[in-house]
Each structure stands twice: as C-alpha cells, then as structure tokens.
Amino acid sequence: MTVLNDEQQALRDAVRELAEGKIAPRAAEIDQTGEFPWDIIEVLAQHDIFGLPYPAEYGGLGADMISIMLAIEEISRVSAAIGNIVCVQELSGLPLVNGGSDEQKQRWIPDLASGKMLAAFALTEAGAGSDAASLRTHARRDGDDWVINGEKRFISQGDVAGLVAVFAVTDPRPEAVKAHRHLTCFYVEKDTAGFSAPRLEHKMGIRGSTTAELAFNDVRVPDANRVGEAGDAALEYAGQRKQFGRAIGQFQMVGAMLADMATRTEAARQLAWHTAERISAGDPAAARWAAMAKLFAGDTAMAVTTDAVQVFGGYGYTTEYPVERMMRDAKITQLYEGTQQIQRVIIAHDLLSRAEG
C-alpha cells in the first residue's frame, strides 16, 4: 500500500480545499452550459496546478508522479471536466519534456507550466483512434520547413490551445509503419496559417473540457518545431436520504453496494499509485502497468458511478444531484487515451512476449 509523505499529504489537502472551494460551486453550471471555464483556468494557474508536472528549471514545480495524480484526483472528484483539462495540459507537454531540445523547452514550457498557454495532444483521427499505425495526417519536408496536411478528431482543448502536439506520418514505407518508426511529433502554434478547429463535439459528459475537430491545410511549421528525430515520435447522500424511517445506507443491499463501490475505488487507486511508482522507477513493464491501471480504473469509474445513480433512486436520474453528471463523465474514461479493448491487447502482448522470451 502506498503511504503518502508529509509533502504529498499537504498537497492533497491544499488541492482538495481549492477544488471544493473554487471548482465544485461551478461544476454543475459548467456541465450545463458546456462553456470552457476560463475563470477556473485562471484559478488553477494562480495556484501553480499546471506547473506540477513540468521541470523546475523551466518554470514548473517538478512534482513527483504521485503528487500529480493526487492533484488530478482531488480536482476530478468535484469535476471530471476540470480534471481532464489538467490531464491534457500534462499529456500535451510529454513529448516536449521527454524528447524536446533545451531550446524548445525554454521556448514553450514556461508558458505551459504557468497556465499562460494551454496545450492539446492531437493523435486521434476519424479512422485511427487507438491504432497509431493507421494515421493519415502526413508531413513532408520542404526545405527548412515541414508541410502538414490532414485532420484530427476528438482532440481535447483543440480549439482553445495555444500549442498543439501533432502526430503525423513522415515515413509511409510499410517497413517503417511495421516498426512504429513512421510518426513524428510537431508542435503547431495556434495562429499558424492553414490550422483551424472547424467543429466542436457535442458530448455526453466532461462538457466543460471542449473536444474539437482539427484541420491542417498546408500548415507550414519550421523544423525547429519538430520533436525528436523524424519518424520516431517522442513518446482520475446515502447517509442523508431516508426511506421507511431509516437512512438508505442502513439497508443491507445498499450497504453492500456501498461497500463494493468503496472497495473497487480503493483498489483502482492503489493500482494507479503503484503504477506511478513503477514508472518512476523505470520499470521495463511500465506500459503494461499503465494499461492495467487504465483498464481497471476506467471500468471502476463506470461501475461505481452507475451504482451511485442506483443508490439515489429516481433522484439519481435528475440533475438535482451530481451523480448523473458523474456517470456521464465516467464513460469517457473507457474510451479516451486507448479504449479498454486496446488496453487488453497491450497487456496480453506484454505478457506473451515475456513468456516467449
């Protein structure tokens, strides 16, 4: 079991207070209107939330992975949409942090860490979601520049991001595709000619975190915006409501549901934290651990929120209580960043490859 140190506990408590005081009061309204919550972005920026995953030498806080997860968990507890915004800001900077040059890091990370600029991670396409080998967006070299053409779908914050990590095919040869060395990551700045976000998705949940379709029409970016080598992309009521004179939580069946919900949630949390420790330690099986954590946590989120609606009865289906929003928000955790089916493929492939080795 993961034991939090004093610094991690202090961070968790501070973010919980921030989430409950500033984010929770706005969560339902953000969900209803679907507006992008710029006021909350400012609050997160003022409290250095966006800086947690970024290196201190470039203006971030250089927090450990457990601390980052704690912050996202506390924010997501009151609003999955806002939690997703924080996740995307971290995800979109990963190619830069892991594979960017010092010049690139100095150019972009300070604004990402301060929240002055939001970022997006543009991998998914209409015909290629979790299967990166099927991407059709391509980039061709033209002197000192690259020219990008194609479309991306379901890109979180794609319409509001000032910087977008775009994955494009630069080596379409079959042998390169088979070896997964055909993709290159480019950072495209918002005002670049030919780049647009022509359409927003209308989603069941996490409505405050906008999801856009992106178009690239002869988008010209300098080679200085390429991350890594070409063709090698750098790669979270029952005790109050009464029936028949008793709190509903006192009924045996409902109590059993609550017990199962709590147990599954804690199991998912511990698996996620253990995965973070494995990744931090450089475990060669990190991809499998991450896939297992994502698989189990996503299914748990959907199951627990569905049961929560059941516990609330008819009230759970109305907007009077937040559990219906939580259930709608939870569904995306089984879909984005690799579907549950893809996570099973990753897990099985790793297990079989180790057995064969």
RAPEZI-V232862 format. One line per field, one symbol per residue. ss: DSSP state (A for helix, B for strand, O for the rest). phi: phi as a letter, one per 40 degrees, with the letter a starting at -180 (. if undefined). burial: I if it has 24 or more other C-alpha atoms within 12 Angstrom, else O. A space follows every 10 residues. Layout:
# RAPEZI-V232862
ss->???
phi->???
burial->???
This chain:
# RAPEZI-V232862
ss->OOOOOAAAAA AAAAAAAAAA AAAAAAAAAA AAAOOOOAAA AAAAAAOOOO OOOOOAAAOO OOOOAAAAAA AAAAAAAAOA AAAAAAAAAA AAAAAAAAAO OAAAAAAAAA AAAAOOOOBB BBOOBOOBOO OAAAOOOBBB BBOOBBBBBB BBBBBBOOOO OOBBBBBBBO OOOAAAAAOO OOBBBBBBBO OOOOBBBBBB OOOOOOOOOO BBBBBBBBBB BBAAABBOOO OOOOOOOOOO OBBOOBBAAA OAAAAAAAAA AAAAAAAAAA AAAAAAAAAA OOOOOAAAAA AAAAAAAAAA AAAAAAAAAA AAAAAAAOOO OOAAAAAAAA AAAAOOOOOA AAAAAAAAAA AAAAAAO
phi->.cbccccccc cdcccccccc cbcdcbdccc cccgcccccc dcccccbgcc cdcccccbgc bgcccccccc cccccccbac ccdccccccc dccddcccbc cccccccbcd ccccgcbcbb bbbcbdbacc cccccbcbbb cagcbbbbbi bbbfccgdcb ccabcbbbcb bcddcccccf bbbbbbcbcd ccdgcabcab cbbcbfcccc bbcbbbbfcb bcdcccbgcd gadcb..dcb cbbfgbcccc cdcccccccc cccccccccc cccccdcccc cgdccdcccc ccccdccccc dccccccccc ccgdcccbcc bccccccccc dcccbcfgcc cccccccccc ccccccc
burial->OOOOOOOOOO IIOOIIOIIO OIIIOIIIOI IOOIIIIIOI IOOIIOIIII IIIIIOOIII IIIIIIIIII IIIIIIIIII IIIIIIIIII IIIIIIIIII OOOIIOOIII IIIIIIIIII IIIIIIOOII OIIIIIIIII IOOOOIIIII IIIIIIIIII IIIIIIIIII IIOOOOIOOI IIIIIIIIII OIOOIIIOOI IOIOIIIIII IIIIIIOIII IOIIIIIIII IIIIIIOIOO OOOOOOOIIO OOOIOOIIOO IOOIIOOIII IIIIIIIOOO OOOOIOIIII IIIIIIIIII IIIIIIIIII IIOOOIOOOO OIIIIIIIII IIIIIIIIII IIIIOIIOOO OOOOOOO
